[in-house]
Amino acid sequence: MEFNQLFELSPRKKLAITISWDFLALLVANLFAFWIRFGIVSWDFSLIDAVVIALNIAFALTLLTMFGYYKQMIRYIGLKTIQKALLVLAASALFLLAAKVAFDVMIPVSVPIIYWTVASTLVIAPRFLMQASAQSQNYKMREKCLIFGAAEAGRSLVQTLKMGTELQPIAFIDDKKQYQNKQILGLPVGRREDIPYYVKQFGVSKMLLAVHNTSSERRKELIIELEPYAIELLSIPNIQDLLSGKSKIDELHEIKIEELLGREPVPPITHLLDINIRGKNVLVTGAGGSIGSELCRQLVKSAPSKLVLFELSEFNLYQIENELKQHYFDIPMVPILSSIQDTELLRSVMDDHKIQTIYHAAAYKHVPMVESNPLAGIRNNVFGTSNVALVAAEYDVEKFVLISTDKAVRPTNIMGATKRFAELYIQGIAELGSNTEYSIVRFGNVLGSSGSVVPLFTKQIKAGGPITVTHPDITRFFMTIPEAAQLVIQAGAMGSKGEVFVLDMGNSVKIVDLANKMAHLMGHSLKTIDNPNGDIELKFSGLRPGEKLYEELLIDDADTTTEHPRIMGADETKLPFEEVILLFDELNRLLLEHNASGAKALLQKAPLGYSPSKH
């Protein structure tokens, strides 16, 4: 029977085997001690000798039981347990000396000494052997990892992992020379240049970042530096969560692409965050979407009097309401399950809840989907927006903020054209002199939003590939959802007459590079011409209908600065509202006729800059 089969036996069977072994070991140790001292032939074995040996064995087994020796799992036997066993066996040896006096038998002093030596070896050594075997099996089965950071956090992580069964630390990696080429907790401390050696020699597949005292900018630099090694990066929780007890040090988190592409946040301008929210009744349309839900998370921080969540998806509405109520139970929240195309319900919501601020995030935004369903896209993005904007004016809502997109700039698809039409409508209605202040905020892709490439690539990589990219040269702007939402609130507070504000999206990112970095962070490498041995295949599927190679944020290439360094005012030409209404009415007629081709043709004729892509 192999050791691993022994470990699979029931507790009773394992206890029976353990006690039986110890009984035989103690019997052999007693007999051996007498044989060595007297010799097998010359030893005159008597009944009294048999009684002494029997009592000694019973005495030793009783003490071992009383000291909890048989409650200890052999695989995890520790130094204290070994010390107890040695003391028990020493007491058993002294028992022999006591028996010499009590029973008046011939037991030389050398017998207890020999007995203790042999008994200790036979009782303890097999346990060490089984423990070593179990650890060897465990070592082979556990996934090998490196620990980046040999300081206190890294050491605590190693000690925790050694008690587990999933990850096996192989070595520390640290940039500090004071640690390099030394050993800590039995593990060597290597340099960053040694990572390929450990990967090849030990089959390392993960690196755990155990660094606390570093800024977010330095952490980002570190991730960028480690990403090319193409082993999965995981991180320990932040120090606040560890100190508060919310997380344990071995609760590892995946390094997300947001940490690599995200920027150091600019401190918000407090009065811009609060002016339209604090103490006001706020409505968010599309409250369960990627942007809408994050807007809600940011809005509650400024303590609105009431937050009305307007959403078409029942599941999304339930999710965001439940999440917010757990953390902000003192803020009244009203879930409204409906479409922005329901004008009468919108009126009822405005009247019942005395809405003062609206963030209009509801839209159909998936380019290929809207391209396949143009009438639905027009009805929701154009007419839904007009419904909300008109009702806002009718009920003297103080502020209306339209959340737009970079795809509205010289659009090549229906989605972008509808969002540009919505912009023109808001710019026009803002000129009518109502009590409502209107503003528009335009930005590009947000990392991790539904329908974006990040969750798609994540799913494809976890499935083993291939990763599909539409074109080798396609680029996009990216921003984290929290940063985008916070900037939207601040930008929205600046406008009053339909001004367009553009968020600074940073540098555009090549999607192929994004795919490569994501694969590396998840422990894979792309199979390319330059790297034929990669484990994830990359496929180019061709640009989809309406898709651009690159996105723009400005129509007229003119922008003005604002009080926030990452918000620009776009100085763009407006269309008189009368002309917008004429187009609006004609578009409505085509919708009623279900004339998709006519509606698309009208969008092309309209001054939207819409030019459908040819692919």
PyMOL commands that set and color helices and strands:
alter all, ss='L'
color gray80, all
select helices_A, chain A and resi 3-7+11-38+47-66+69-71+74-76+79-103+110-141+152-162+192-202+216-229+239-244+257-261+270-274+290-302+314-327+343-353+367-372+374-394+406-408+414-432+453-462+481-494+511-521+577-592+596-605
alter helices_A, ss='H'
color red, helices_A
select strands_A, chain A and resi 143-148+167-173+183-184+187-190+206-209+232-235+253-254+281-285+306-311+333-337+357-360+399-405+437-443+445-447+467-469+475-476+478-480+497-503+509-510+526-527+536-540+559-561+567-570
alter strands_A, ss='S'
color yellow, strands_A
deselect
rebuild
show_as cartoon
